[in-house]
Amino acid sequence: MKTFIEFKKQREFGQLLADTFAFIRNEFKRFFGAIIKISGPYVALFLFSMVFYTYVVGDMFNIDLIQSNQFYSSPLKLIVAYITYFGAAILAYTFTTSTVLHYIKSYIDNNGIINTEDIKHNVYKNFWGFLGLSILKGLTIIAATLLCCLPVFYFVVPMVVTLPILVFEQHGASDAYTKSYSLIKDEFWITLATIIVFLIIYWVVSSVFAIPTVIYTYAKMGIFSGEIDPGSMDTFVDPVYIVLNVLSTFFQYLLNIITIVGSAFIYFNLNERKYFSGTLERIDSLGKTEN
């Protein structure tokens, strides 16, 4: 029997991290099975579009001046490759994040019993609201970054819980966006510290997966030997580099799931501290049991 992890309760800083990894470990097979089944096609599309984009960008650094038509066609290919890559990345992010959060919702609502078909139905049902809020979330971070670096730290915290509010409270996109600011009001600093730790863990582990690509690139360009080979500038269209880059991106993409699960625990921690909803539900259930 697997241990059921209660989401609706207050957690200290260390418990948030420990329970995030405990949930992924306990649910590993079913969890990633649902992600592959629902989000797999969009993740595959994202990886294929990245191969196309990498090849086109690399090809622009290797323009054959004799074939002048290649020079004029490159900008058009770059635009098409970028739009395809950017669109596929948004789809993959939207479906994966929605699948993870709806999986957790199914896990909570059914006391650890998962219904993959219901999860899939809810993911597609809420696609447009989820997509719209994801775009609004991204624009908020971009706007804060352009204004100044410091406001980013303020806006990152509510943006982390906007999507969990949308899923777990079934609000509209605009309501979820608005509520995120009031939810983090009294717990801003501890929540920011938790988010930073999650990001550091993600950055450190993802950097490890990027090492083979970096080593291969430096080796091919002759940097380790101290003799840079101008003919090695076609690295970006090298099949080995593309495969290593795709694998690195794929593993980094999977690591992002940790931060999504973490955002769910952060949301429930904030919600419990502010509204005690989980505690009230447990008290109510005890009363019904006694009757």
C-alpha positions in Angstrom: 0.0 0.0 0.0 1.3 3.4 -1.0 1.3 6.2 1.7 -1.3 8.8 0.9 0.3 12.3 1.0 -2.1 14.9 2.4 -1.8 18.1 0.3 -4.3 20.2 2.3 -2.2 21.0 5.3 0.4 23.5 6.6 4.0 22.7 5.9 7.3 24.2 7.0 10.0 25.0 4.5 11.8 21.6 4.7 8.5 19.7 4.5 7.5 21.4 1.3 10.7 20.1 -0.4 10.6 16.7 1.2 6.9 16.0 0.3 7.4 17.2 -3.2 10.0 14.6 -3.9 8.1 12.0 -1.8 5.0 12.5 -4.0 7.0 12.1 -7.2 8.7 9.0 -5.8 5.5 7.3 -4.6 3.5 8.1 -7.8 6.4 7.8 -10.2 4.9 5.1 -12.5 1.3 6.2 -12.6 2.4 9.9 -12.6 4.7 9.8 -15.6 2.5 7.3 -17.4 -0.4 9.9 -17.3 2.0 12.7 -18.5 3.2 10.6 -21.4 -0.3 9.5 -22.4 -1.8 13.0 -22.3 1.2 15.3 -23.0 3.5 13.0 -24.8 2.5 13.9 -28.4 3.0 17.6 -27.6 6.3 17.0 -26.0 7.4 15.0 -29.0 6.3 17.8 -31.3 8.3 20.3 -29.2 11.4 18.1 -29.5 11.0 17.7 -33.3 10.5 21.5 -33.7 13.6 22.1 -31.6 15.6 19.9 -34.0 14.3 21.8 -37.0 15.0 25.2 -35.3 18.5 24.1 -34.2 19.3 23.0 -37.7 18.0 26.2 -39.4 19.9 28.4 -37.0 23.1 26.4 -37.4 22.6 26.5 -41.2 22.6 30.3 -41.1 26.1 30.2 -39.6 27.3 28.0 -42.4 26.0 30.0 -45.4 27.7 29.0 -48.7 28.3 32.3 -50.4 28.4 30.6 -53.8 24.8 29.5 -53.4 23.2 33.0 -53.1 19.7 31.6 -53.0 20.5 30.0 -49.7 21.2 33.4 -48.2 17.8 34.8 -49.2 15.8 31.8 -48.1 17.4 31.6 -44.6 15.4 34.5 -43.0 12.1 32.9 -44.1 13.2 29.5 -42.8 14.3 31.1 -39.6 10.9 32.7 -39.1 9.0 29.5 -39.8 11.3 27.5 -37.5 11.0 30.0 -34.7 7.2 30.2 -34.9 7.0 26.4 -35.0 9.4 26.0 -32.1 7.8 28.7 -30.0 4.2 27.4 -30.6 5.2 23.8 -29.9 7.0 24.9 -26.7 3.8 26.7 -25.5 1.6 23.6 -26.3 4.0 21.3 -24.5 4.3 23.5 -21.4 0.5 24.0 -21.3 -0.4 20.4 -21.6 2.3 19.1 -19.2 1.5 21.7 -16.5 -2.2 21.1 -16.8 -1.7 17.3 -16.7 0.4 17.5 -13.6 -2.0 19.8 -11.7 -5.1 17.8 -12.8 -3.4 14.6 -11.8 -2.8 16.0 -8.3 -6.5 17.2 -8.2 -7.6 13.7 -9.1 -5.2 12.2 -6.5 -6.7 14.5 -3.8 -10.4 14.2 -4.7 -10.2 10.4 -4.8 -7.8 9.8 -1.9 -5.0 8.5 -4.0 -7.0 6.7 -6.7 -6.3 8.1 -10.2 -8.6 8.2 -13.2 -6.5 9.0 -16.2 -9.5 9.5 -18.5 -11.0 12.1 -16.2 -7.6 13.9 -16.1 -7.4 13.9 -19.8 -11.0 15.2 -20.1 -10.3 18.0 -17.7 -7.0 18.9 -19.4 -8.7 19.4 -22.8 -11.8 21.0 -21.2 -9.7 23.7 -19.5 -7.1 24.1 -22.3 -8.0 27.7 -23.4 -8.3 29.1 -19.9 -5.1 27.4 -18.9 -3.3 28.7 -22.1 -4.6 32.2 -21.6 -3.5 32.4 -17.9 -0.1 30.9 -18.8 0.4 33.6 -21.4 -0.7 36.3 -19.0 1.6 34.8 -16.4 4.5 34.9 -18.8 3.7 38.5 -19.9 3.7 39.6 -16.3 7.2 38.2 -15.7 8.5 39.7 -18.9 7.0 43.2 -18.1 8.4 43.1 -14.6 11.8 42.1 -16.0 11.8 45.0 -18.5 10.8 47.5 -15.8 13.5 46.5 -13.4 15.0 43.4 -11.9 13.7 43.9 -8.4 9.9 43.7 -9.2 10.5 40.3 -10.7 10.9 38.9 -7.2 7.6 40.3 -6.2 5.7 39.1 -9.3 7.3 35.6 -9.3 5.6 34.5 -6.1 1.9 35.1 -7.1 2.6 33.8 -10.6 3.7 30.5 -9.1 0.3 29.9 -7.6 -2.0 31.3 -10.4 -2.3 28.0 -12.3 -2.9 25.9 -9.1 -5.7 28.3 -8.1 -7.2 27.9 -11.6 -7.2 24.1 -11.3 -7.9 23.4 -7.6 -10.5 26.2 -7.0 -11.9 26.1 -10.6 -11.9 29.8 -10.9 -11.7 31.7 -14.2 -8.4 32.8 -15.5 -8.8 36.5 -14.5 -10.1 35.5 -11.0 -7.2 33.1 -10.4 -4.7 35.8 -11.5 -6.3 38.3 -9.1 -6.6 35.9 -6.1 -2.9 34.9 -6.4 -1.9 38.4 -5.1 -4.1 38.2 -2.0 -3.1 34.6 -1.3 0.6 35.4 -0.9 0.1 38.6 1.0 1.1 37.5 4.5 3.5 34.7 3.5 5.6 36.4 0.8 9.1 36.0 2.1 9.0 32.3 3.1 7.3 31.5 -0.2 9.9 33.4 -2.1 12.7 31.5 -0.3 11.0 28.2 -1.1 10.7 29.1 -4.8 14.4 30.2 -5.0 15.4 26.8 -3.5 13.3 25.0 -6.0 14.9 27.0 -8.8 18.4 26.4 -7.5 17.8 22.7 -7.4 16.4 22.8 -10.9 19.3 24.9 -12.2 22.0 22.7 -10.6 20.5 19.4 -11.8 19.7 20.7 -15.3 23.2 22.0 -15.7 24.5 18.5 -15.1 22.4 17.2 -18.1 23.8 20.0 -20.2 27.5 19.1 -19.6 27.8 16.4 -22.4 26.6 18.9 -25.0 29.0 21.6 -23.7 31.9 19.2 -23.7 31.2 17.9 -27.2 30.8 21.5 -28.5 34.1 22.7 -27.0 35.9 19.5 -28.1 34.8 19.9 -31.7 35.7 23.6 -31.8 39.2 22.8 -30.6 38.9 24.9 -27.5 40.4 22.3 -25.2 43.4 21.9 -27.5 43.8 25.7 -27.8 43.4 25.6 -31.6 40.0 26.8 -32.8 39.1 25.2 -36.1 37.1 27.6 -38.3 35.6 24.6 -40.1 34.0 23.5 -36.9 31.5 26.3 -36.9 28.9 23.9 -38.4 28.5 22.3 -34.9 24.8 23.3 -34.8 24.0 21.1 -37.8 26.1 18.2 -36.5 23.8 15.2 -35.8 25.6 14.3 -32.7 25.2 17.8 -31.3 21.5 17.9 -32.2 20.9 14.5 -30.4 22.8 15.6 -27.3 21.0 18.9 -27.3 17.6 17.2 -27.6 18.3 14.7 -24.8 19.6 17.5 -22.6 16.5 19.6 -23.2 14.2 16.6 -22.7 15.7 15.8 -19.3 15.6 19.5 -18.3 12.0 19.5 -19.4 11.2 16.5 -17.1 13.0 18.3 -14.2 10.5 21.2 -14.6 7.8 18.8 -13.4 9.4 19.0 -9.9 8.7 22.8 -9.8 5.1 22.2 -11.0 4.5 19.7 -8.2 6.2 22.1 -5.8 3.9 24.9 -6.9 0.9 22.7 -5.9 2.3 22.2 -2.4 3.1 25.9 -2.1 -0.5 26.7 -3.0 -2.0 24.4 -0.5 0.3 25.6 2.2 -0.7 29.2 1.6 -4.3 28.3 1.3 -4.3 26.4 4.6 -2.5 29.1 6.5 -5.0 31.7 5.2 -8.3 29.8 5.1 -7.8 26.5 7.1 -9.8 24.8 4.4 -8.1 21.4 4.8 -8.5 21.5 8.5 -12.2 22.4 8.3 -12.7 19.6 5.8 -11.1 17.1 8.1 -13.1 18.3 11.1 -16.3 18.0 9.0 -15.4 14.5 7.9 -14.8 13.4 11.5 -18.2 14.8 12.5 -19.9 12.8 9.7 -18.1 9.7 10.7 -19.3 10.0 14.3 -22.9 10.4 13.1 
